[in-house]
Amino acid sequence: MTDIRCSCSYKSMMYILLFLMFTPWLIFCEVYKEENHYSYHPLSFVKSFEAMRESITKNDMNADEIEKKECKAAKETYKESSPLIVAAVQLQTLPSPDNSNNIAADADIFMERAISAVKKAVIEKNATLVLLQELFLGPYFCQSQEADMFGLAEDLEESYIIRRMQDLAKSLQVVLPISIFEKKNNMYYNSVVMIDSNGENLGVYRKSHIPDGTGYQEKFYFSPGDTGFKVFETSVGNVGVAICWDQWFPEAARSMALMGADVILYPTAIGTEPQDPTWDSSDHWQRVMQGHAAANMVPVVASNRVGTEILLDDNGNEKQRISFYGRSFITDEFGEIIQEANSEDIMDIIVSEIDVGKNKALRAAWGMFRDRRPELYGVLKTKDGINPVKLS
């Protein structure tokens, strides 16, 4: 009897070959396990990213057309019955092992490790949705204000990086929320593109709340998002997604829950404060999202980067550093953390299956949404508790 997941006779062999293809990355992780930081100069990394982008553009990663036709019917059949098995990926930023003059080495490593992690999550852990961390295609470049870094931004309509991720999602039958630095004409956003398991681009969410502080100077790079909060109807369920600083605002989580989210995702980049490296906010960070899950009875998934990233000046000297916490986690519908990543590992992938039907029944039984009084919440439309904000 033909396997329902794919009618292609060589599908299993393809998965094995894909896994073997990325085994060198896993070996590389072991070789560099003693390294505990990643140093970068802004312009140098931008050049590596531009070279990587050019390479992807020239070698458009479209899947084999014959395989697409043969597998199409089976993939659509499987899509209708896919369970919601979420995976959160946590990756440490590492130095490049490439000592040659290949300036694309660093950016290539960021792309390869992300693809490798997605494949590992799907093939080994049966994930149907994989969350990568915020701005995973490079170091967290918002440590300082560097005009060169605008070279990392992608026009989503022309982005071969997004197309490559669409091909990856389709080949693995997995939902992929892709965090990316977006440019739209003269505007720049911190965005997530939601890609369904058939490779379809379901749309974009643009980060609503933009932080500005030492080491996290995002207002220099990103405009506040104009999409509003979004819940995407995917093949595995209704997926809400917000980004990093959004996670501190209960209004965002409640909005996504009201819109029918079965799970809420937070790709993240949070770590030490350069002005006070002794300040550890990681417990607070986890608790606020646990509260969102408990208050809305919707599981929350957070993927954070881990490890120390050092910003270099033009002379190659350390300018600033952030040690990212890791501690990526998944909660249940009551806010309890049921999976947490090991922050000592270079790569960790945590997984949990969400029973969407059971959770909907529990939410209805508790009556929290039944008993809401929206007519009393007008104060939420103010900034000072008195004067309503005028909407343009």
C-alpha positions in Angstrom: 0.0 0.0 0.0 1.4 3.4 -0.9 2.5 5.6 2.0 0.0 8.4 2.5 2.7 10.9 3.2 4.2 10.7 -0.2 3.6 8.5 -3.2 7.2 8.9 -4.3 9.1 5.6 -4.0 12.4 7.4 -3.3 11.0 9.8 -0.6 12.6 8.0 2.3 15.9 7.8 0.6 15.8 11.5 -0.1 15.3 12.2 3.6 18.3 10.0 4.5 20.4 11.8 1.9 19.3 15.2 3.1 20.2 14.3 6.7 23.6 13.0 5.6 24.2 16.1 3.6 24.0 18.2 6.7 25.9 15.9 9.0 29.1 18.0 8.5 27.3 20.9 10.3 26.7 18.7 13.3 30.3 17.6 13.3 31.3 21.3 13.1 29.2 22.0 16.2 31.2 19.4 18.2 34.5 20.8 16.9 33.6 24.3 18.0 31.9 23.3 21.3 34.6 25.0 23.3 34.1 28.3 21.6 31.8 30.5 23.6 31.5 33.7 21.5 31.0 35.0 18.0 32.8 38.2 16.9 31.7 40.2 13.9 32.3 43.5 12.2 29.1 45.0 10.7 30.4 45.8 7.2 32.2 42.4 6.9 29.1 40.5 7.8 26.9 42.5 5.4 29.4 41.6 2.6 29.1 37.9 3.5 25.3 38.2 3.5 25.2 39.9 0.1 27.5 37.2 -1.3 25.2 34.5 0.1 22.1 36.2 -1.3 23.7 36.4 -4.7 24.6 32.7 -4.5 21.1 31.8 -3.7 19.7 34.0 -6.5 22.0 32.3 -9.1 21.2 28.8 -7.8 17.5 29.1 -7.2 16.6 26.2 -5.0 13.4 25.1 -6.7 12.6 21.4 -6.1 12.6 18.9 -8.9 9.4 19.4 -11.0 8.9 15.7 -11.5 8.9 15.1 -7.8 6.4 17.9 -7.3 3.9 16.4 -9.7 4.2 12.9 -8.3 3.9 14.0 -4.7 1.3 16.7 -5.0 -1.8 14.6 -4.4 -0.3 12.7 -1.4 0.9 15.9 0.2 -2.5 17.5 0.0 -4.1 14.4 1.5 -1.7 14.5 4.4 -2.1 18.2 4.9 -5.7 17.9 5.9 -4.9 15.6 8.8 -1.6 16.9 10.1 -1.3 17.1 13.9 0.1 20.3 15.5 3.5 19.2 16.7 5.5 22.3 17.4 9.3 22.5 17.6 11.4 25.4 19.0 14.9 25.7 17.7 17.7 27.2 19.8 21.0 27.9 18.1 24.3 29.3 19.3 26.1 31.8 17.1 29.4 30.3 16.2 32.6 31.5 14.4 33.1 30.3 10.8 35.4 27.3 10.3 36.3 28.7 6.9 39.8 30.2 6.9 39.8 30.9 3.2 39.0 34.2 1.4 35.4 33.1 0.9 33.6 36.1 2.3 30.2 34.3 2.2 31.4 31.8 4.8 29.7 33.3 7.8 26.3 34.0 6.2 26.3 30.6 4.6 26.8 29.0 8.0 23.8 30.8 9.4 21.6 29.6 6.5 22.9 26.1 6.6 22.5 25.6 10.3 18.9 26.9 10.1 18.1 24.5 7.3 19.8 21.6 9.1 17.8 22.3 12.3 14.5 22.4 10.5 15.3 19.1 8.8 16.3 17.5 12.1 13.1 18.7 13.8 11.0 17.2 11.0 12.9 14.0 10.3 13.9 13.0 13.8 11.2 14.6 15.9 8.2 14.6 13.6 7.5 18.3 13.9 4.8 19.8 11.7 5.7 23.4 12.7 9.2 24.6 13.4 10.0 28.0 15.0 13.5 29.5 14.4 14.7 32.4 16.5 14.4 36.1 15.7 16.6 37.3 12.8 18.3 33.9 12.6 20.2 34.6 9.4 22.9 36.5 11.2 24.1 37.9 14.5 21.7 40.3 16.3 22.8 43.4 14.5 20.8 45.9 16.6 23.6 46.2 19.2 24.5 49.5 17.6 23.5 51.9 14.9 25.3 50.8 11.7 24.0 52.1 8.4 25.7 49.3 6.6 23.3 46.8 8.2 20.4 48.0 6.1 22.1 45.9 3.4 20.7 42.8 5.1 17.1 43.8 4.4 15.0 41.8 1.9 12.2 42.8 -0.4 9.8 40.0 0.3 8.3 40.0 -3.2 11.8 39.4 -4.7 13.5 37.5 -1.9 15.1 34.3 -3.0 15.8 33.5 0.7 12.0 33.3 1.2 11.6 31.2 -1.9 14.3 28.8 -0.6 12.4 28.5 2.6 9.1 27.9 0.7 10.8 25.0 -1.1 12.1 23.7 2.2 8.6 23.8 3.8 7.1 22.1 0.8 9.7 19.3 0.6 9.3 18.6 4.3 5.6 19.3 4.6 6.2 21.6 7.5 4.9 25.0 8.5 7.7 27.6 8.8 7.4 31.0 10.3 10.5 32.9 8.9 11.9 35.9 10.8 13.4 38.4 8.4 14.6 42.0 8.1 12.1 43.3 5.6 12.3 46.4 3.3 9.3 47.8 1.6 10.2 50.8 -0.6 11.6 53.3 2.0 10.4 51.4 5.0 12.1 48.7 7.0 10.4 46.2 9.3 11.2 43.3 11.7 8.9 40.7 10.2 7.8 37.1 10.1 6.7 35.5 6.9 4.3 32.5 7.5 4.9 29.6 5.1 2.5 26.8 5.0 3.4 23.1 4.6 2.6 23.2 0.9 5.1 26.1 0.4 2.4 28.8 0.1 3.3 32.2 1.5 0.4 33.0 3.8 1.4 36.6 4.5 3.5 38.7 6.8 3.4 40.0 10.4 5.4 43.1 11.2 6.6 43.6 14.7 4.3 46.1 16.5 6.4 47.1 19.5 9.9 48.3 18.8 12.5 48.6 21.7 15.2 51.1 22.0 17.9 50.7 24.7 21.6 50.0 25.1 22.4 46.9 23.0 18.8 46.7 21.5 18.7 49.8 19.3 15.9 48.5 17.0 14.2 51.9 16.5 17.2 52.8 14.3 16.4 49.9 12.0 12.7 49.1 12.2 9.5 51.1 11.8 6.5 50.0 14.0 4.6 47.3 12.2 1.4 48.3 10.2 -0.1 44.8 9.9 -1.9 44.6 13.2 -1.7 41.3 15.1 -2.1 38.3 12.9 -3.3 34.7 13.2 -2.6 32.5 10.2 -4.8 29.6 9.1 -2.2 26.9 8.4 -2.4 23.2 7.6 -1.8 22.4 11.2 -4.0 24.9 12.9 -4.5 28.6 13.6 -1.0 30.1 14.4 -0.5 33.4 16.0 2.9 35.0 15.9 4.5 38.1 17.5 8.1 39.0 17.8 10.4 39.5 20.9 9.5 42.8 22.5 5.8 42.1 21.6 5.9 39.3 24.1 5.9 41.8 27.0 2.5 43.2 26.0 -0.6 41.1 27.1 -2.8 43.0 24.6 -0.9 41.3 21.8 -1.5 37.8 23.2 -5.1 38.5 24.0 -5.7 39.8 20.5 -4.3 36.7 18.9 -6.4 34.5 21.3 -9.5 36.4 20.4 -8.7 35.8 16.7 -8.7 32.1 17.3 -5.0 31.2 17.8 -4.4 27.5 18.7 -0.8 28.4 19.5 1.2 31.7 20.0 4.8 31.9 18.7 7.5 34.3 19.8 10.8 34.3 17.9 13.1 36.2 20.2 16.6 37.7 20.8 17.1 38.6 24.5 20.1 38.5 26.7 22.2 40.5 29.0 22.1 44.3 29.2 25.4 45.8 28.1 25.1 48.7 30.6 24.7 46.1 33.5 25.8 42.6 32.5 24.8 41.3 36.0 21.1 42.0 35.3 19.4 38.7 34.4 15.8 39.1 33.2 15.4 35.6 31.8 13.1 34.4 34.6 10.9 37.5 34.2 10.9 36.9 30.4 9.6 33.4 30.8 7.0 34.3 33.4 5.4 37.0 31.3 4.8 34.6 28.5 3.6 31.9 30.9 1.1 34.4 32.0 -0.1 34.9 28.4 -0.6 31.2 28.0 -2.5 30.8 31.3 -4.7 33.9 30.8 -5.7 32.9 27.3 -5.5 29.1 27.8 -3.3 28.9 24.6 0.1 27.2 24.5 3.1 29.5 23.9 6.3 28.7 22.1 9.4 30.9 22.4 12.6 30.4 20.4 15.6 32.5 21.7 19.2 32.6 20.5 22.0 31.6 22.9 25.6 32.4 23.4 27.8 35.6 23.4 28.0 37.9 20.3 30.7 40.5 20.3 30.5 43.6 18.1 33.9 44.8 16.8 35.0 48.2 15.8 36.9 49.2 12.6 40.2 48.2 14.3 38.9 44.7 15.2 38.6 45.6 18.9 35.6 44.7 21.1 33.0 47.5 21.0 30.2 45.7 22.9 28.8 42.3 23.7 25.5 40.6 24.6 25.2 37.1 26.1 21.9 35.7 24.9 20.0 33.6 27.5 18.7 30.8 25.4 16.1 29.1 27.7 13.7 28.6 24.7 10.5 26.9 26.0 7.1 25.6 25.3 4.1 25.9 27.6 0.9 24.0 27.9 -2.5 25.8 27.9 -2.2 26.4 31.6 1.1 28.3 31.3 3.3 25.5 32.7 6.6 25.1 31.0 6.6 21.5 29.6 9.8 21.8 27.5 12.9 24.0 27.9 16.0 24.0 25.8 19.4 23.3 27.2 21.3 26.6 27.1 24.7 24.8 27.3 24.1 23.1 23.9 25.1 24.6 20.6 21.9 23.3 19.1 18.8 22.2 20.9 15.4 21.4 19.5 12.4 21.0 21.8 9.1 19.5 20.7 5.5 19.2 22.0 2.3 18.0 20.4 -0.7 20.3 21.0 -4.2 18.8 21.2 -6.1 21.6 19.5 -9.6 20.1 20.0 -9.0 19.4 23.7 -7.7 23.0 24.3 -10.7 24.5 22.6 -13.0 22.5 24.8 -11.1 23.6 27.9 -11.2 27.3 27.0 -15.0 27.1 26.4 -15.5 25.2 29.8 -13.6 27.9 31.8 -15.7 30.7 30.3 -13.0 33.3 30.4 -13.9 34.5 26.9 -17.6 34.1 27.5 -17.4 36.4 30.5 -15.3 39.1 29.0 -16.7 42.7 29.1 -15.2 44.6 26.1 -17.4 47.6 26.8 -15.5 48.2 30.0 -12.0 48.1 28.5 -12.1 51.5 26.8 -9.1 52.6 29.0 -6.9 50.2 26.9 -7.4 52.6 24.0 -5.5 55.3 26.0 -1.9 55.9 26.8 -2.4 57.9 30.0 -5.5 56.1 31.3 -7.6 59.2 30.4 -7.4 60.4 26.8 -8.3 58.0 24.0 -5.7 57.7 21.3 -6.9 59.2 18.1 -6.6 56.8 15.2 -5.6 58.3 11.9 
